[in-house]
Amino acid sequence: MAASGRGRLIRRVVSAALLVAVIVLVARTEGVAELPSRVAQLDPRFVPLALLLPFVAVTSGVRRWQLLLAHEGVSLSFSVLLGSFLRGRFVGAFTPSTAGLDLYRLVDVAKLTGARAASGRAILVEKLHGLVALSIVTFALLPLGLARFFGTAGIALAALLGLGSVLGLVLVSRPRLLQRVAQRAPKKIRARSVELADALASAPPTRELLVRVTSLGVLSHVTTAAVFVATGLALDVDASVFTLLVVGNAIVLATLLPISVGGVGVREGTAVALLSLVGVGAADATLVALLGYCVAQPPALLGGALELIGRREPALRTT
């Protein structure tokens, strides 16, 4: 418990320090007073797109989750899972990375169906598929500008992620091989690796399921990164669509790290650091990240409203 409390404190300190550093940088360059005027000049053509993209990401994420649950023998309607996902997004807004969202969904499905083990396995397998999809997206961005930002290190990272995505797909499709690899994993991650391998071995995915789940994961990550493309276009920043997509993907990667609260500070710091390389000022870069965060919140706000109203769908128990 004490370690958990220290971890939360460290994440809060990291978030606050990074956010203060970004604000100070903006104040010293363009001035904080510049921010409201830039927001007032938003191009309204791209605002609806920015608001729509998070819902596309949510929809693809819910469908992926539904397919994996069905593979575990848990059949719940899309509407029930959508409500659970949205409420989990609300909880996840106050926790590091996706921990709150994942835990909420696991417990919620277990309450609805009694299938706690199956719910947990579906979440574990979903996380692996998500990492594979994120690796594919990052590798695909290499010719679109990733190397421009990170040079040789970027090429190496993209190659590593590309190799990791291929290896991940191979291991997912051959769970017995994954079990042998998991048994040889470092001690700190061995228990979780074995749990994941056993989950896959108990219900090996078909090739069709693998393709569908991976495709939905790619769609989810691309649309999440594209939110920052839309906010960049709305702000009319001096950066190409491809550059904004690369930066958006980097922001997604950075905010997945459990070092901050809800990605606060990390998101803005990543945008400022990367967009400065193409001549975008700190104020505009901060707004790209900050507006990207804001337009991504309607699903979480809707989930908060659903949590206040209470569940109205009938609980569905499945076999």
N, C-alpha and C positions, 0 to 999 in steps of 0.2 A: 504493500500500500504506500509506504514511504517513497519507494523508488518510482511508483506511478505518479505520486504528487510532485516529485522532483522533475520528472519528465514533462509534466504539464507546465510547470514553472519555466523550464528551459525553453519550451516551444513558445510560450508567451513572450519571454524575453527576446528570443530570436525574431519573432514577428514584429515586436515593438521597435527593436533596434534597426531592422531593415527598413521599416516604414519611415522612421525618423530620418534615416540616412537619405532616403529618396526625397522626402520633403525638403530637407536641407539643400540637396543638390538642385532641386527645382527652384528653390528660393534664391540660390546664388547665381543661377543662370538666367532663366526667363522671368522668374518671380511668380510667387503663388497666386497673385492677383490675376495672372494670365489664364488660369484654369477655367474660371466661370465663363469668361468671354469665348474661349475655345469651345466649350460645351454648347454655348448659345449659337454657334455657327455650324452645328452638326448638319450634315446633308441628310434630309429626311428620307431620301430614297433607300438608304441602307439600314435604317433603324428597324423596319419590320423584318428584314432578313436576319439582323442580329438577334432579334427576339424569337424568331422562328427556329433557328438552328439548335438551341438547347433542347427544344421539345423533340426535334428529330433525333438527337442523341439519346434522349430519354426513351423514346419509342423503340429505337433499335436495341437499347440496353435491356428493356423489359422483355422484348421478344426473344433475345438471346437467353435470358434467365428462364423464360417460360419453356424454351426448348430443352434446356439442361434439366430442369425440374421434371419435365415429361419423360425424359430419358431415365430418370430415377424412379419413375412410376408415380409421380405427384402431378396430377392434372388440375391446374387452377386456371380460371378464365383470365384473359388479358386485362380486363377491367379491375379485377381483384389485385393482380400483381402490379398494375399501374398505380393503384392507390397506395399499396405498400411501398413501392419504389419512391413515390413522391414524398411520402411521410419520412422515409429513410433519408431522402435528400435534405429535408428540413433538419433532421437530427445531425446529419453529416456536416452541415454548415458550421457546426460548433466543435467539430472534432478534427484531428489531424488526418490527412490523406482521405481514404474512403472508409476508414474504420467504422464510423457511426452508421453510414449507409449499409455496409455489409452486415454488421451485427443486428441492426434493426430488421433487415429482411430475413436473416436467418431465424431470429426469434419469432417474427410475425408468422412466417409460413409454418413453423413448428407449432404455434398456437392454433392455427387454422386447421392443420391436418394431423397433428400428432407425430408427423414424420420428421423428427428433429435431425436424425442422422442423415437422412436423404437431403434435407434442406442444407445441412452443413457441407455435404459432399458437393452439391450443386454450386454452392458459393466458392468452394475451394477450386473446383474445376474451372469455374467462370474466371477466377483470378488468373489462372494459368493462360487461358485463352486470351484474356485481356492483354497480358504481357506479350504474347505472341503477336497479337494484332498491332499493339503499339510499336513493336520492333519492326513489323512490316511497313507501317506508315513512316517511321523515322528513316528506314533504309531507302524507301521510295523517294524521300525528299532530298537525297544526296545530289542528284543532278539539278535540283531546283534551287540550290543555294546554300545547302547545309555546309559544304566545304568552304564557302566564302566567309562564314562566320567563325568556323572552328579550325580551318586549315587541315593540316595533317591529322590532328587529333579528331576532327570531325569525320574525316574519311575512315579513320580507324574505328571510331565509335559506330558509324553507320555499318561498316563491315562486320563488326562484332555483333551488332543488333540483328543484322541480316542473317548471320550464321546462327545466332541464338534463336531467331524465328524459325529457321529450317529445322534446327535441332529440337525445338519445342514441339513442332508439328509431328516430327518423327516419334518423339517420346509419347505424345498424346495418343498417337495411333497405334503404338506398341507399348501398352502399359506394363507388360512383364519386364521389358527392358528398363522402363522407368523405375520399377521396383528395385531392380539390381543396382541402378545408379543411386537411388535414394538410400539404400543400405550403406553406401560408401560415402555419403555426404558428410560434411563437417558436423561435429557433435551438436553445435548450437542450432543447426537447422535440420538435423536428421529426423527428429520426431515429426515435424510438420511435413517434411518431404515424404516420409514413409506414409503418413496419413493421406497425403494427396495421391501417391502412387497406388495405395490400396483402394482409394475411392475410384480411380480410373480402372483398376483391374477388376473391381466388382461389377462395373458396367462399362465395358470398353465402347467408345463412341464409334458409330459407323462413319464411313467416308463422307456420306451425304451430310450427316450431322456436323462433322468436323468442318466441312466447307461452309455450311450455313452459319455456324456459330462464329467462325473466323471472319467471314464476310461482314456479319453484323458488328463484330468488334471493330473492324477497320472503319466501317461507316460511322460508328459512334465516336471514335477517336478523331477522324477527319472533321466531322461536324463540330466537335468540341474545339478543335484548333481553329476552325474556320470562323468561329465567333469573333476572334481577334482580327481576322481579315475584315469582317464586316465593320467592326468598330474603327479600324484603321481607315477604311474607305469613307466611313461617315465623317471622320475627322479630317479627311483629305491630307493625310500625312504623306510625305515624300518618300514612299516605299512601294515597291511592286506587290502585286497580289501574292506571288510566290514567296517573296521575302516575308511578308506578313504571315503566310501559312507556316513557314519554317519557324518563325518566332513564336507563333501560337502553339506549335507542337512542343517547342522548348519550354514554354510556360506550363503546358500540361505535364510534361516530364518533371519539371521542378516542383510543382505543387503536389505531385504524388509522394514526394519525400516527406516523411513524418517529422519535419523539423519546425513546423509552424502551426498556428491555429487557423484552419481554413485557407491556408496558402497566403495569408496576409503578409505583406512585405516581400515574400519570395516572388510572388507574381509581378509586382511592380518593379522590383529590383532586376529580375530577368529581362523584362521588357526594356528598361532603361539601358542596361548593359549591352544588349544585342542590337537594339535599334540605333544606338549611338554610333555603331560601326558603319551605318549607311547614312549618317548625317541627320538623323531625326533627333530633335531636341528632347531634353529630359521631360519637359511639361507634356509634350505630345505623347511620348512613350509611356509616361505614367497614366495618361488618360486612356490610351489604347488598352492597357491592362485593367485599369479601374472600371472603365465602361464595360469591358468584356466580362468582368466579374458581376457587375450590376445586371446586365441583360441576361446573364445565366441564372439569376436568382428567382424569376417567376415560377419555375417548377418547384423550387424549395418553398417559396411562399404559399403556393397552392397546396403543397404537402402539409405545411403548418396549419392552414385553414381546415384541411381534412382531419387533421389530428384534433383540432378543437371541436369540430362537429361530431366526430366519432364515427366509427365504422357503421355503414348502413348496408353493406353487402352481406348476404347470408354466408356464414362460415361454410366452407366446402371441405369436406373430409374425403380424402382420396386413398386409393390403394396403391 
